[in-house]
Amino acid sequence: MKTGDELVLRALRNEFTRLSRFAEKEKAKSDEYQEIGTEFVAIHKGLVEIVNSKEHGKATIKRLDALQERRDKANRVMKKDFIKLLDKQHDAESDRDKLGQEIATIEFRQSLRKGEI
């Protein structure tokens, strides 16, 4: 049977895992915004390739539609407030790190208690 401390520690570790995933998602959003210029350049290069190929037909239209979707997604990303994205990332990482410190402190105290008994 687990003690209360062990149950609390397990719950804290589960919460730490959840916070870590959330922090990763927020970082990915910030990174996506930072790299959006590269995406616009790639879209432009794709369009230049299509124009220079001078091909016509359904395949070309499909390629153009795919570029249009990528451009629309890139525009949605550009409309986001970068400062807010960074703030969310910072808050998520800060919460995760604080909880990690608390878990380490509890584990250290438990190890001291076990060594004393």
C-alpha positions as CSV (number, residue, x, y, z in Angstrom):
1,M,0.0,0.0,0.0
2,K,1.3,3.4,-0.9
3,T,1.7,6.2,1.7
4,G,0.1,9.6,1.3
5,D,3.4,11.1,0.3
6,E,3.9,8.6,-2.4
7,L,0.4,9.2,-3.8
8,V,0.9,13.0,-3.7
9,L,4.2,12.6,-5.5
10,R,2.7,10.4,-8.2
11,A,-0.1,13.0,-8.7
12,L,2.5,15.7,-8.9
13,R,4.5,13.8,-11.5
14,N,1.4,13.3,-13.6
15,E,0.7,17.0,-13.4
16,F,4.3,17.7,-14.3
17,T,3.9,15.5,-17.4
18,R,0.8,17.4,-18.4
19,L,2.5,20.8,-17.9
20,S,5.5,19.6,-19.9
21,R,3.3,18.7,-22.9
22,F,1.5,22.0,-22.6
23,A,4.8,23.9,-22.5
24,E,6.0,22.0,-25.6
25,K,2.8,23.0,-27.5
26,E,3.2,26.6,-26.6
27,K,6.9,26.5,-27.6
28,A,5.9,25.0,-30.9
29,K,3.4,27.8,-31.5
30,S,6.1,30.4,-30.9
31,D,8.6,28.6,-33.1
32,E,6.0,28.4,-35.9
33,Y,5.6,32.1,-35.7
34,Q,9.4,32.7,-35.8
35,E,9.8,30.5,-38.8
36,I,6.9,31.8,-40.8
37,G,9.1,33.8,-43.1
38,T,10.8,30.7,-44.3
39,E,7.4,29.2,-45.1
40,F,6.5,32.3,-47.2
41,V,9.7,31.9,-49.1
42,A,9.0,28.2,-49.7
43,I,5.5,29.1,-51.0
44,H,6.9,31.7,-53.3
45,K,9.5,29.3,-54.6
46,G,6.8,26.7,-55.3
47,L,4.8,29.3,-57.2
48,V,7.8,30.3,-59.2
49,E,8.4,26.6,-60.1
50,I,4.8,26.3,-61.3
51,V,4.9,29.5,-63.4
52,N,8.3,28.5,-64.9
53,S,7.1,25.0,-65.8
54,K,4.4,26.5,-68.0
55,E,2.3,23.4,-67.4
56,H,-1.5,23.5,-67.5
57,G,-4.0,21.1,-66.2
58,K,-5.6,19.5,-63.2
59,A,-2.2,18.6,-61.6
60,T,-1.1,22.3,-61.8
61,I,-4.4,23.4,-60.2
62,K,-3.9,20.9,-57.4
63,R,-0.4,22.3,-56.8
64,L,-1.7,25.8,-56.8
65,D,-4.5,24.9,-54.4
66,A,-2.0,23.3,-52.0
67,L,0.1,26.5,-52.1
68,Q,-3.0,28.5,-51.4
69,E,-3.8,26.4,-48.4
70,R,-0.2,26.8,-47.1
71,R,-0.4,30.6,-47.7
72,D,-3.7,30.8,-45.8
73,K,-2.3,28.9,-42.9
74,A,0.8,31.1,-42.9
75,N,-1.4,34.2,-42.9
76,R,-3.4,32.9,-39.9
77,V,-0.1,32.4,-38.1
78,M,1.1,35.9,-38.9
79,K,-2.1,37.4,-37.5
80,K,-1.3,36.0,-34.0
81,D,0.3,38.3,-31.5
82,F,3.9,37.2,-31.0
83,I,4.2,38.7,-27.6
84,K,1.2,36.8,-26.3
85,L,2.6,33.6,-27.8
86,L,5.9,34.2,-26.0
87,D,4.1,35.1,-22.7
88,K,2.1,31.9,-22.9
89,Q,5.2,29.9,-23.6
90,H,7.1,31.6,-20.7
91,D,4.2,31.0,-18.3
92,A,3.8,27.3,-19.2
93,E,7.6,26.7,-18.9
94,S,7.7,28.6,-15.7
95,D,4.9,26.6,-14.2
96,R,6.5,23.3,-15.3
97,D,9.9,24.3,-13.9
98,K,8.4,25.4,-10.5
99,L,6.6,22.1,-10.2
100,G,9.7,20.2,-11.1
101,Q,11.6,22.0,-8.4
102,E,8.9,21.1,-5.8
103,I,8.9,17.5,-6.9
104,A,12.7,17.4,-6.5
105,T,12.5,19.0,-3.1
106,I,9.9,16.4,-1.9
107,E,11.9,13.5,-3.3
108,F,15.0,14.9,-1.5
109,R,13.1,15.2,1.8
110,Q,11.8,11.6,1.4
111,S,15.2,10.3,0.7
112,L,16.5,12.0,3.9
113,R,13.6,10.5,5.9
114,K,14.3,7.0,4.6
115,G,18.0,7.4,5.4
116,E,17.2,8.5,9.0
117,I,14.9,5.6,9.8
